């Protein structure tokens, strides 16, 4: 599978910052998970031959600078400064104990030359080259990530088998999911057994023909304790998408998505158990995923063609689904579709259009008791 991901690849223990003035310093933040330390050691990409003219390829400069940070291991870490300009580059990996600091007007731009994007070596949780290894204690703030809407496999940010990740105050517009939390693929992810957990996504705006906030579909190591809030989505395929498949195994639980505004979307909310392909024919068809304890609340949408679709698995129904205070107005014309549900148990409170009967039983309102 030839997968060329033009997004910047994010690795362990990294802080990405843009030099901007944020108007309201009192806003809630998760950035404390990686305490901001003063980096006494500072280097510039220009020290390694970097040129911000939008033409010069800077892959070697980025790799050399990060090699220096990784191997010298300065006490307190190192700040890599990117001055104003457009820096064309191929892929490079970040390292621990560094700050990648983009000055106002600095742009890191992926080259469109596919020969600069080699196939990723097989990963233990995927069985073949597809995603990059996950990391822990990662803060991503004040970034803009752009890719053409018709460019395949250009997810914005994918925390994969990662823990304690903070993504805040960013704009993403790509050709695939804006943010997708993952944890390995079928039998390889089950064997690797490294879940994603402790993921916070806050104050993100974006657009995509695919999903805005997603979990999966590669979730074989498990995904839990994810919070996404204060999200604005425009011109979307699906606003909120939790997805898995037979053969994935893994447990998806304790997922909360709240305070989302979406506009011009094909589907508002989709929770599905039949999404994604398989790495090979050896996946275990009896490895059924578990999806439970999901709260989606305070959602508002305009011109949403279908408010929601929830399709669990016959032998592994989705449980503990709570929909609360959700209002998704349809688009003009006859193309609007109603809610569709199967193999799901949960509750709905103050949802319009009114959802399917599986989510409206008075005996199951306990699924929403903590969010009302």
Secondary structure, 3 states (H helix, E strand, C coil): CCCCCCCCCCCCCEEEEECCCCCCCCCCCCHHHCCCCCCCEEEEHHHHCCCCEEEEECHHHHHHHHHHHHHHCCCCCEEEEECCEEEEECCCCCCCCEEEEECCCEEEEECCCHHHCCCCCCCCCCCCCCCCCCCEEEEEECCEEECCCCCCCCCCECCECCEEEEEEEEEEECCCCCEEEECCCHHHHHHHCCCEEEEEEEEEEEEEEEEEEEECCCCCCCEEEEEEEEEEEEEEEEEEEEECCCCCCCEEEEEEEEEEEEEEEEEEEEEECCCCCCCCCCCCCCCCCEEEEEEEEEEEEEEEEEEEEEECECCECEEEEEEEEEEECCCCCCCCECCEEECEEEEEEEEECCCCHHHCCHHHHHHHCCCC
